[in-house]
Amino acid sequence: MRVGIVVPHIFMHRDILPQVIFSPAELALSLAAGLQRTGADVTLFTPGPVDTPVRNITANLSLFERELAGRGDTYTDLLKKHPVTFVTLARQVQSELIATAYAMANRGELDIVHVYTNEEDIALPFAALCTRPVVFTHHDPFNFLVKYKSVFPKYKNLNWISLSQAQRAGMPAGTNWAGNVYHGIDAALFKPQYRPAGGYVAYLGRIIEPKGLHIAIEAVKQYNVHRNTKLQLHIAGKHYAGHKDAYWQERIAPQIDGNEVQYVGFIKSAAEKQAFLGNADALIVPSTFEEPFGMVMIEALACGTPVIGLHSGAIPEVIRHGRTGYIIPKDNATTMIAKALTGIQAIDRQVCRQDFEARFTAAHMSDGYRDVYEKVLTAFGKN
């Protein structure tokens, strides 16, 4: 099977990835390598070069780089200072990459093309011009942004692969679902920690209002008042104070006292994440928006760390209530999370790790996608 995985987002570049939060990149790299281990012939299409064992075809970035050199900017500098210019140049690169993949498929060099990231809106209208099957995986709720929800329903007949059953709610009835594949990570990336240092619960992720960090802060404080304890909340993630972010500046930063609520910064490496999640009594995922999946949850489970999450999107599909954590209704969330914290020691950390190994490894993910490809190709051969 010859598979082309197209990740047209400009962040797919080894010079950019270390500076940003972009989990689809890690997933795409893992998927490409995993498929190759199963015997597939994989070509990974990315704007810039990435570290991968599979064949990597990149776009021509010479004019983009010339623009950066003329300004004296890096990619991330340009994104921060002139986002419209950055997006304009990025979309030109994305168009070139998608055209290259479709042309290779039309020449008989690929059996199937998998457009795997959020910049697929360019690829949608031209999928009809590709003579081989094309499948799409999107990484946000389908109705999260206007630029997506205004175009996706027009192409509901294409081959869509969801990240969770909950994600499907954002697409119209009659969408052609080729399959559902949960995310997965390398089983060796994180080691289970059955005797954590403890004394704190963790929050890990972007610090934006839909992620609900303020709820976690209030819940831990309420827990401490009622239990007369000193449980800490350790926060790791990227905030956007440089963009005049009122959420961080007005609702989060004033709560960080260095004692009950601590901000540890942006965690980059797997080793740092291992220590942060593995030593936590629990991970709190207080997302108020419809999470399409939630990578941090399976990272926690891989460390043996239970998860307390709101009943939002895919969270109830990932966490088994009472076994690998607790699912909290959105109503009265603060009080309910505080109550769940009293029972977190009853969750068996070994069960958390076992559930991760049974459902959320990179091998499960690559096998799942390969099954979908085979299904799509079989249907294509019958038409």
HELIX and SHEET records of a PDB file:
HELIX    1   1 LEU A   17  GLN A   19  5                                   3    
HELIX    2   2 SER A   23  ARG A   37  1                                  15    
HELIX    3   3 SER A   62  ARG A   71  1                                  10    
HELIX    4   4 TYR A   75  LYS A   81  1                                   7    
HELIX    5   5 PRO A   83  ASN A  106  1                                  24    
HELIX    6   6 ALA A  123  PHE A  126  1                                   4    
HELIX    7   7 ALA A  127  LEU A  129  5                                   3    
HELIX    8   8 VAL A  146  LYS A  149  1                                   4    
HELIX    9   9 PHE A  152  TYR A  155  5                                   4    
HELIX   10  10 ALA A  166  GLY A  170  5                                   5    
HELIX   11  11 GLU A  209  LYS A  211  5                                   3    
HELIX   12  12 LEU A  213  ARG A  227  1                                  15    
HELIX   13  13 ALA A  241  HIS A  243  5                                   3    
HELIX   14  14 ALA A  246  ALA A  246  1                                   1    
HELIX   15  15 TYR A  247  ILE A  252  3                                   6    
HELIX   16  16 ALA A  253  GLN A  255  5                                   3    
HELIX   17  17 ALA A  270  GLY A  278  1                                   9    
HELIX   18  18 MET A  295  ALA A  302  1                                   8    
HELIX   19  19 ILE A  315  VAL A  318  1                                   4    
HELIX   20  20 ALA A  333  LEU A  341  1                                   9    
HELIX   21  21 ILE A  344  ALA A  346  5                                   3    
HELIX   22  22 ARG A  349  ARG A  359  1                                  11    
HELIX   23  23 ALA A  362  LYS A  382  1                                  21    
SHEET    1   A 7 ARG A  55  THR A  58  0                                        
SHEET    2   A 7 ASP A  41  THR A  46  1                                        
SHEET    3   A 7 ARG A   2  VAL A   6  1                                        
SHEET    4   A 7 ILE A 112  TYR A 116  1                                        
SHEET    5   A 7 VAL A 134  THR A 137  1                                        
SHEET    6   A 7 ASN A 159  SER A 162  1                                        
SHEET    7   A 7 TRP A 177  ASN A 180  1                                        
SHEET    1   B 3 TYR A 200  LEU A 204  0                                        
SHEET    2   B 3 GLN A 232  ALA A 236  1                                        
SHEET    3   B 3 VAL A 261  GLY A 265  1                                        
SHEET    1   C 3 LEU A 283  VAL A 285  0                                        
SHEET    2   C 3 VAL A 307  LEU A 310  1                                        
SHEET    3   C 3 GLY A 325  ILE A 328  1                                        
END                                                                             
